[in-house]
Each structure stands twice: as structure tokens, then as C-alpha cells.
Amino acid sequence: MEKPLTKEFEVKWADLDPNRHMRHSAYNDYGAHMRVKILESIGLTMAKLESLKIGPILFREETKFYREVGMEGVITVTAALSKSRADASRWSFVHEMYRSDGIKAAVIEVDGAWLDINKRKLAIPPQEIIDLFLSMPKAENFILENVK
């Protein structure tokens, strides 16, 4: 399997809560940013998706916290496709977040689908998106589901 997309982020003062550790919603903000970046890495930019009148939506977002993140400098965030239907109509991503000392701080798992922007209904993406989507970096335990 290809390695997950990885990016480092500097922890900002605005990421912290009154306890001086990263607020829970900041983790999810970094995960959302990484999902945009992994789509861009395979050519699915926001402009491309807009031209095709389709966009990603989430059904579930679950964050598991393991260790505190403070103002240690940087966090490393990964993004990988963990599950997809063969037609890419439903999918899941996993994000792992590591502190600057290499200790895993959190894992985010999301399940989503594609929304037809005009009809405001769930959609099977065009073949162009399916091909690009299924070419992205995948988790080690990636699952490809047959369409039912």
C-alpha cells in the first residue's frame, strides 16, 4: 500500500483551550484540511468538484484522543482512504495525529459520500472521479466493498 498523505502543522495559540492543550475541535479542523489536501493530491480540487457539481459530505466523524497536544511546536497529520465502495459512492478516511515527540495523540475516522450539488441528493460520482478517488493513498487495512 502507498503511504498515507502526511503534513506537519504548527500548533497555534488559537488551537488551545483554557487547559492549555489542543481543543477537541482543532483536531477535526486539521482532519478536514487533510481531506481537502488528499483530494487535491489526486487532482480533485475544489474547482474541479465545483465544475462537476459534486461535493463530499460526512455522515460520521469520530475522534479518539490518546495524548495531550500543547504548544510543542508541530503536529503531524496523516490522511488515507480506509474504505470505499467500488463505485466510490460511499467511503471512509482515517487520520492519525502525532505530537512532535512521535507519540500518537489522536485518530479520526470519517464516513462519507458524494452530494449532487444541484439535486441536493446523494450521488454516484462520474467515472472520472471514481478512477481518481480509488488511486489515492490507502490505509494498510483498506477495504474495497462491492456495490450492492
N, CA, C and O of each residue as an XYZ file, in Angstrom:
592
protein
N       0.832     -1.183      0.000
C       0.000      0.000      0.000
C       0.879      1.249      0.000
O       1.955      1.283      0.597
N       0.388      2.252     -0.678
C       1.053      3.547     -0.669
C       0.929      4.169      0.720
O      -0.062      3.955      1.417
N       1.930      4.932      1.112
C       1.895      5.578      2.415
C       0.816      6.657      2.438
O       0.516      7.259      1.407
N       0.229      6.905      3.619
C      -0.763      7.977      3.725
C      -0.145      9.335      3.410
O       1.063      9.525      3.552
N      -0.969     10.261      2.987
C      -0.537     11.643      2.822
C      -0.209     12.173      4.216
O      -0.968     11.942      5.157
N       0.902     12.874      4.359
C       1.346     13.368      5.660
C       1.719     14.832      5.550
O       2.338     15.258      4.574
N       1.336     15.600      6.564
C       1.662     17.024      6.586
C       1.882     17.456      8.026
O       1.200     16.992      8.939
N       2.846     18.352      8.215
C       3.095     18.923      9.531
C       2.398     20.269      9.650
O       2.325     21.037      8.691
N       1.886     20.539     10.850
C       1.231     21.806     11.154
C       1.823     22.368     12.431
O       2.075     21.633     13.385
N       2.042     23.660     12.445
C       2.458     24.328     13.665
C       1.231     24.524     14.543
O       0.206     25.031     14.087
N       1.339     24.124     15.790
C       0.242     24.318     16.730
C       0.159     25.814     17.034
O       1.145     26.444     17.414
N      -1.041     26.362     16.855
C      -1.261     27.795     17.052
C      -1.909     28.039     18.411
O      -2.569     27.163     18.970
N      -1.709     29.238     18.923
C      -2.338     29.649     20.172
C      -3.847     29.446     20.082
O      -4.469     29.023     21.057
N      -4.447     29.741     18.923
C      -5.898     29.609     18.732
C      -6.361     28.155     18.790
O      -7.556     27.903     18.941
N      -5.448     27.200     18.674
C      -5.796     25.768     18.753
C      -5.994     25.304     20.194
O      -6.531     24.220     20.424
N      -5.570     26.100     21.152
C      -5.574     25.672     22.550
C      -6.863     26.058     23.268
O      -7.537     27.021     22.903
N      -7.185     25.280     24.295
C      -8.337     25.577     25.140
C      -7.837     26.143     26.474
O      -6.628     26.291     26.652
N      -8.732     26.463     27.414
C      -8.284     27.035     28.694
C      -7.350     26.123     29.504
O      -6.644     26.608     30.389
N      -7.331     24.827     29.220
C      -6.423     23.908     29.910
C      -5.038     23.881     29.277
O      -4.176     23.113     29.703
N      -4.818     24.714     28.261
C      -3.543     24.842     27.536
C      -3.168     23.583     26.769
O      -1.989     23.288     26.577
N      -4.194     22.836     26.328
C      -3.928     21.771     25.369
C      -4.862     21.969     24.175
O      -5.815     22.745     24.241
N      -4.575     21.256     23.085
C      -5.329     21.478     21.860
C      -6.799     21.150     22.078
O      -7.148     20.077     22.570
N      -7.654     22.099     21.701
C      -9.095     21.916     21.871
C      -9.574     20.798     20.949
O      -8.997     20.579     19.884
N     -10.617     20.099     21.353
C     -11.094     18.936     20.607
C     -11.451     19.278     19.163
O     -11.169     18.486     18.265
N     -12.053     20.414     18.919
C     -12.476     20.747     17.554
C     -11.302     21.101     16.637
O     -11.441     21.035     15.416
N     -10.153     21.473     17.203
C      -8.980     21.758     16.373
C      -8.490     20.485     15.676
O      -8.051     20.535     14.527
N      -8.566     19.349     16.370
C      -8.184     18.079     15.746
C      -9.022     17.843     14.480
O      -8.500     17.471     13.429
N     -10.329     18.070     14.612
C     -11.228     17.843     13.483
C     -10.996     18.848     12.354
O     -11.159     18.517     11.179
N     -10.617     20.075     12.714
C     -10.270     21.070     11.688
C      -9.064     20.596     10.865
O      -9.057     20.720      9.640
N      -8.051     20.056     11.539
C      -6.878     19.541     10.819
C      -7.243     18.334      9.963
O      -6.732     18.184      8.854
N      -8.123     17.472     10.470
C      -8.577     16.331      9.670
C      -9.303     16.793      8.416
O      -9.059     16.259      7.334
N     -10.193     17.777      8.540
C     -10.921     18.305      7.379
C      -9.951     18.899      6.367
O     -10.104     18.699      5.162
N      -8.959     19.625      6.855
C      -7.960     20.206      5.956
C      -7.213     19.108      5.193
O      -6.948     19.243      3.999
N      -6.879     18.026      5.891
C      -6.159     16.937      5.237
C      -7.017     16.221      4.204
O      -6.492     15.745      3.198
N      -8.321     16.135      4.429
C      -9.183     15.518      3.411
C      -9.194     16.352      2.142
O      -9.196     15.805      1.039
N      -9.202     17.660      2.285
C      -9.113     18.533      1.109
C      -7.768     18.316      0.416
O      -7.706     18.228     -0.811
N      -6.701     18.229      1.195
C      -5.359     18.055      0.616
C      -5.207     16.710     -0.095
O      -4.573     16.645     -1.148
N      -5.778     15.634      0.462
C      -5.631     14.331     -0.198
C      -6.429     14.320     -1.506
O      -5.995     13.719     -2.489
N      -7.582     14.975     -1.524
C      -8.340     15.081     -2.779
C      -7.554     15.892     -3.802
O      -7.477     15.513     -4.970
N      -6.969     17.008     -3.366
C      -6.154     17.823     -4.276
C      -4.955     17.045     -4.807
O      -4.558     17.228     -5.957
N      -4.375     16.176     -3.973
C      -3.174     15.428     -4.376
C      -3.432     14.488     -5.547
O      -2.495     14.101     -6.246
N      -4.694     14.116     -5.771
C      -5.035     13.229     -6.891
C      -5.752     13.977     -8.022
O      -6.244     13.367     -8.971
N      -5.800     15.305     -7.902
C      -6.399     16.115     -8.955
C      -7.851     16.505     -8.723
O      -8.467     17.130     -9.586
N      -8.402     16.147     -7.578
C      -9.785     16.530     -7.275
C      -9.784     17.807     -6.435
O     -10.022     17.786     -5.228
N      -9.509     18.916     -7.118
C      -9.508     20.212     -6.446
C     -10.945     20.662     -6.213
O     -11.880     20.116     -6.799
N     -11.108     21.642     -5.367
C     -12.451     22.168     -5.122
C     -13.030     22.751     -6.415
O     -14.230     22.625     -6.662
N     -12.198     23.383     -7.236
C     -12.662     23.925     -8.519
C     -13.135     22.799     -9.444
O     -14.151     22.942    -10.124
N     -12.408     21.692     -9.471
C     -12.792     20.538    -10.298
C     -14.123     19.967     -9.828
O     -15.007     19.688    -10.638
N     -14.263     19.793     -8.517
C     -15.515     19.265     -7.985
C     -16.676     20.218     -8.275
O     -17.782     19.780     -8.593
N     -16.418     21.514     -8.163
C     -17.458     22.503     -8.468
C     -17.877     22.398     -9.928
O     -19.066     22.478    -10.233
N     -16.918     22.219    -10.836
C     -17.253     22.112    -12.259
C     -18.089     20.864    -12.547
O     -18.892     20.852    -13.480
N     -17.897     19.817    -11.743
C     -18.664     18.579    -11.902
C     -19.960     18.597    -11.080
O     -20.755     17.660    -11.142
N     -20.159     19.665    -10.316
C     -21.369     19.850     -9.490
C     -21.563     18.706     -8.495
O     -22.665     18.184     -8.327
N     -20.453     18.328     -7.835
C     -20.488     17.258     -6.852
C     -19.553     17.626     -5.712
O     -18.540     18.291     -5.930
N     -19.884     17.201     -4.500
C     -19.026     17.509     -3.369
C     -19.105     16.438     -2.301
O     -20.104     15.726     -2.208
N     -18.057     16.315     -1.488
C     -18.040     15.322     -0.419
C     -18.852     15.801      0.784
O     -18.849     16.988      1.110
N     -19.549     14.868      1.440
C     -20.258     15.157      2.687
C     -19.939     14.062      3.694
O     -19.561     12.953      3.319
N     -20.092     14.377      4.963
C     -19.820     13.402      6.020
C     -21.103     12.918      6.668
O     -22.056     13.677      6.844
N     -21.111     11.638      7.020
C     -22.178     11.039      7.811
C     -21.738     10.868      9.266
O     -22.541     10.989     10.191
N     -20.446     10.585      9.448
C     -19.925     10.292     10.782
C     -18.500     10.804     10.879
O     -17.719     10.692      9.935
N     -18.175     11.366     12.027
C     -16.805     11.783     12.334
C     -16.544     11.414     13.783
O     -17.194     11.927     14.694
N     -15.584     10.517     13.987
C     -15.277     10.040     15.337
C     -13.812     10.289     15.633
O     -12.933      9.921     14.855
N     -13.564     10.919     16.770
C     -12.200     11.223     17.188
C     -11.891     10.485     18.479
O     -12.649     10.550     19.447
N     -10.770      9.784     18.478
C     -10.275      9.121     19.681
C      -9.013      9.860     20.106
O      -8.075     10.015     19.324
N      -9.005     10.310     21.347
C      -7.884     11.071     21.881
C      -7.019     10.157     22.741
O      -7.525      9.414     23.583
N      -5.701     10.222     22.517
C      -4.775      9.364     23.252
C      -3.823     10.146     24.159
O      -3.581      9.750     25.299
N      -3.290     11.245     23.656
C      -2.338     12.047     24.429
C      -2.596     13.530     24.162
O      -3.075     13.916     23.096
N      -2.269     14.332     25.146
C      -2.419     15.782     25.007
C      -1.464     16.341     23.962
O      -0.354     15.843     23.771
N      -1.929     17.388     23.295
C      -1.070     18.187     22.426
C      -1.118     19.599     22.972
O      -2.193     20.169     23.156
N       0.053     20.159     23.228
C       0.146     21.533     23.695
C       0.886     22.371     22.674
O       0.778     22.141     21.470
N       1.627     23.331     23.155
C       2.385     24.211     22.260
C       3.771     23.622     21.985
O       4.778     24.326     22.066
N       3.816     22.321     21.657
C       5.098     21.647     21.422
C       5.764     22.038     20.110
O       6.906     21.650     19.864
N       5.091     22.778     19.284
C       5.691     23.162     18.015
C       4.872     22.682     16.841
O       4.152     23.467     16.225
N       4.970     21.377     16.515
C       4.254     20.866     15.345
C       3.510     19.579     15.681
O       3.865     18.852     16.608
N       2.471     19.325     14.899
C       1.819     18.024     14.903
C       1.896     17.500     13.476
O       1.898     18.275     12.519
N       1.958     16.205     13.344
C       1.958     15.555     12.042
C       0.613     14.875     11.880
O       0.173     14.132     12.757
N      -0.042     15.133     10.747
C      -1.371     14.599     10.484
C      -1.322     13.792      9.194
O      -0.760     14.242      8.196
N      -1.910     12.599      9.216
C      -1.959     11.756      8.027
C      -3.384     11.694      7.488
O      -4.345     11.998      8.195
N      -3.500     11.302      6.245
C      -4.805     11.076      5.618
C      -4.673      9.882      4.690
O      -3.750      9.806      3.879
N      -5.621      8.935      4.822
C      -5.630      7.755      3.952
C      -7.066      7.275      3.792
O      -7.874      7.359      4.717
N      -7.359      6.779      2.621
C      -8.657      6.158      2.352
C      -8.670      4.806      3.054
O      -7.792      3.976      2.816
N      -9.660      4.578      3.918
C      -9.690      3.313      4.657
C     -10.740      2.343      4.133
O     -10.638      1.134      4.345
N     -11.759      2.880      3.444
C     -12.794      2.010      2.884
C     -13.483      2.759      1.757
O     -13.642      3.979      1.816
N     -13.894      2.021      0.726
C     -14.658      2.621     -0.362
C     -15.483      1.553     -1.051
O     -15.066      0.401     -1.172
N     -16.650      1.952     -1.496
C     -17.390      1.089     -2.403
C     -16.671      1.138     -3.743
O     -15.964      2.102     -4.036
N     -16.845      0.121     -4.541
C     -16.177      0.068     -5.841
C     -16.588      1.232     -6.732
O     -15.809      1.663     -7.582
N     -17.807      1.750     -6.549
C     -18.246      2.902     -7.342
C     -17.940      4.232     -6.649
O     -18.365      5.288     -7.119
N     -17.208      4.184     -5.538
C     -16.784      5.355     -4.763
C     -17.945      6.185     -4.235
O     -17.759      7.344     -3.866
N     -19.138      5.608     -4.195
C     -20.305      6.372     -3.734
C     -20.311      6.559     -2.219
O     -20.868      7.538     -1.724
N     -19.711      5.651     -1.491
C     -19.562      5.743     -0.036
C     -18.117      5.429      0.283
O     -17.499      4.589     -0.372
N     -17.573      6.097      1.286
C     -16.161      5.959      1.581
C     -15.866      6.332      3.023
O     -16.696      6.919      3.718
N     -14.658      5.976      3.455
C     -14.177      6.312      4.803
C     -12.715      6.727      4.715
O     -11.949      6.214      3.899
N     -12.351      7.669      5.578
C     -10.964      8.104      5.715
C     -10.523      7.898      7.152
O     -11.342      7.893      8.072
N      -9.226      7.730      7.336
C      -8.634      7.695      8.664
C      -7.500      8.722      8.696
O      -6.725      8.858      7.749
N      -7.433      9.439      9.822
C      -6.365     10.413     10.066
C      -5.700     10.039     11.382
O      -6.372      9.773     12.378
N      -4.385     10.023     11.373
C      -3.632      9.828     12.609
C      -2.878     11.117     12.883
O      -2.362     11.756     11.965
N      -2.818     11.494     14.162
C      -2.150     12.726     14.553
C      -1.071     12.392     15.571
O      -1.309     11.699     16.561
N       0.121     12.906     15.296
C       1.276     12.635     16.144
C       1.863     13.929     16.680
O       1.936     14.938     15.980
N       2.277     13.874     17.932
C       2.971     15.009     18.534
C       4.384     15.092     17.966
O       4.844     14.185     17.272
N       5.055     16.184     18.268
C       6.421     16.364     17.763
C       7.389     15.334     18.335
O       8.455     15.109     17.762
N       7.031     14.696     19.470
C       7.897     13.652     20.031
C       7.582     12.267     19.459
O       8.136     11.266     19.913
N       6.679     12.211     18.446
C       6.355     10.959     17.765
C       5.241     10.158     18.407
O       4.860      9.113     17.881
N       4.713     10.613     19.520
C       3.645      9.888     20.210
C       2.306     10.187     19.539
O       1.985     11.337     19.242
N       1.521      9.106     19.305
C       0.207      9.272     18.689
C      -0.713     10.004     19.658
O      -0.890      9.589     20.803
N      -1.296     11.106     19.176
C      -2.170     11.934     20.012
C      -3.640     11.633     19.774
O      -4.442     11.686     20.706
N      -4.006     11.314     18.516
C      -5.426     11.100     18.209
C      -5.573     10.356     16.888
O      -4.662     10.317     16.061
N      -6.760      9.765     16.721
C      -7.150      9.143     15.452
C      -8.560      9.628     15.135
O      -9.449      9.608     15.986
N      -8.742     10.062     13.894
C     -10.063     10.486     13.431
C     -10.492      9.544     12.316
O      -9.724      9.275     11.393
N     -11.723      9.044     12.404
C     -12.309      8.217     11.348
C     -13.579      8.908     10.874
O     -14.405      9.332     11.683
N     -13.730      9.018      9.558
C     -14.934      9.637      8.997
C     -15.526      8.735      7.926
O     -14.806      8.022      7.225
N     -16.854      8.776      7.810
C     -17.582      8.079      6.752
C     -18.329      9.136      5.962
O     -18.912     10.055      6.538
N     -18.310      9.005      4.643
C     -18.975      9.998      3.826
C     -19.458      9.468      2.501
O     -19.432      8.269      2.224
N     -19.902     10.411      1.694
C     -20.457     10.106      0.378
C     -20.331     11.357     -0.484
O     -19.738     12.356     -0.076
N     -20.894     11.283     -1.670
C     -20.901     12.406     -2.607
C     -22.302     12.986     -2.704
O     -23.292     12.255     -2.709
N     -22.373     14.305     -2.780
C     -23.633     15.019     -2.905
C     -23.697     15.689     -4.267
O     -22.782     16.419     -4.648
N     -24.780     15.440     -5.006
C     -25.047     16.176     -6.239
C     -25.473     17.572     -5.801
O     -26.525     17.739     -5.183
N     -24.662     18.567     -6.119
C     -24.883     19.929     -5.642
C     -26.202     20.511     -6.161
O     -26.872     21.242     -5.432
N     -26.580     20.206     -7.385
C     -27.821     20.747     -7.951
C     -29.064     20.056     -7.400
O     -30.036     20.718     -7.036
N     -29.033     18.730     -7.340
C     -30.208     17.976     -6.894
C     -30.309     17.900     -5.375
O     -31.376     17.607     -4.836
N     -29.184     18.166     -4.674
C     -29.131     18.071     -3.211
C     -29.474     16.662     -2.745
O     -30.163     16.467     -1.744
N     -28.972     15.683     -3.499
C     -29.188     14.266     -3.187
C     -27.860     13.531     -3.298
O     -26.935     13.977     -3.977
N     -27.788     12.381     -2.607
C     -26.595     11.556     -2.712
C     -26.413     11.102     -4.151
O     -27.383     10.892     -4.879
N     -25.147     10.955     -4.550
C     -24.862     10.641     -5.945
C     -23.730      9.634     -6.066
O     -22.861      9.540     -5.199
N     -23.761      8.889     -7.153
C     -22.609      8.090     -7.565
C     -21.777      9.028     -8.438
O     -22.294      9.599     -9.398
N     -20.504      9.190     -8.115
C     -19.699     10.137     -8.883
C     -19.447      9.649    -10.310
O     -19.559      8.458    -10.597
N     -19.105     10.585    -11.200
C     -18.751     10.174    -12.559
C     -17.483      9.310    -12.561
O     -16.680      9.372    -11.631
N     -17.316      8.518    -13.599
C     -16.186      7.593    -13.695
C     -14.852      8.297    -13.495
O     -13.934      7.726    -12.906
N     -14.735      9.511    -13.969
C     -13.502     10.289    -13.803
C     -13.134     10.417    -12.320
O     -11.971     10.252    -11.951
N     -14.118     10.710    -11.479
C     -13.872     10.827    -10.044
C     -13.585      9.461     -9.437
O     -12.693      9.330     -8.599
N     -14.330      8.448     -9.850
C     -14.111      7.092     -9.320
C     -12.660      6.672     -9.553
O     -11.997      6.185     -8.636
N     -12.169      6.860    -10.774
C     -10.804      6.448    -11.101
C      -9.770      7.203    -10.268
O      -8.833      6.605     -9.739
N      -9.948      8.518    -10.155
C      -9.019      9.322     -9.360
C      -9.117      8.951     -7.875
O      -8.104      8.767     -7.200
N     -10.338      8.847     -7.390
C     -10.581      8.577     -5.976
C      -9.936      7.266     -5.538
O      -9.296      7.204     -4.488
N     -10.104      6.233     -6.333
C      -9.564      4.918     -5.971
C      -8.045      4.831     -6.151
O      -7.434      3.826     -5.788
N      -7.435      5.886     -6.714
C      -5.977      5.906     -6.871
C      -5.267      6.563     -5.685
O      -4.037      6.574     -5.637
N      -6.017      7.107     -4.734
C      -5.387      7.854     -3.647
C      -4.722      6.932     -2.625
O      -4.983      5.730     -2.600
N      -3.867      7.504     -1.791
C      -3.215      6.695     -0.749
C      -4.256      6.011      0.144
O      -5.258      6.605      0.541
N      -3.979      4.753      0.440
C      -4.921      3.938      1.210
C      -4.301      3.483      2.527
O      -3.085      3.337      2.651
N      -5.172      3.265      3.497
C      -4.742      2.731      4.783
C      -4.259      1.295      4.602
O      -4.630      0.622      3.640
N      -3.444      0.845      5.517
C      -2.901     -0.508      5.459
C      -4.007     -1.561      5.429
O      -3.862     -2.599      4.783
N      -5.103     -1.296      6.122
C      -6.220     -2.253      6.192
C      -7.384     -1.815      5.295
O      -8.544     -2.059      5.626
N      -7.085     -1.181      4.180
C      -8.101     -0.678      3.246
C      -9.085     -1.784      2.834
O      -8.691     -2.925      2.591
N     -10.372     -1.419      2.761
C     -11.426     -2.345      2.364
C     -12.121     -1.780      1.120
O     -12.588     -0.642      1.128
N     -12.184     -2.575      0.062
C     -12.960     -2.225     -1.130
C     -14.229     -3.061     -1.118
O     -14.179     -4.289     -1.177
N     -15.361     -2.386     -1.041
C     -16.649     -3.084     -0.978
C     -17.290     -3.148     -2.358
O     -17.229     -2.185     -3.123
N     -17.899     -4.272     -2.670
C     -18.661     -4.393     -3.894
C     -19.952     -3.587     -3.762
O     -20.530     -3.507     -2.679
N     -20.394     -3.000     -4.855
C     -21.625     -2.236     -4.870
C     -22.784     -3.209     -4.846
O     -22.780     -4.198     -5.579
N     -23.786     -2.938     -4.006
C     -24.921     -3.839     -3.879
C     -26.137     -3.267     -4.546
O     -27.197     -3.894     -4.540
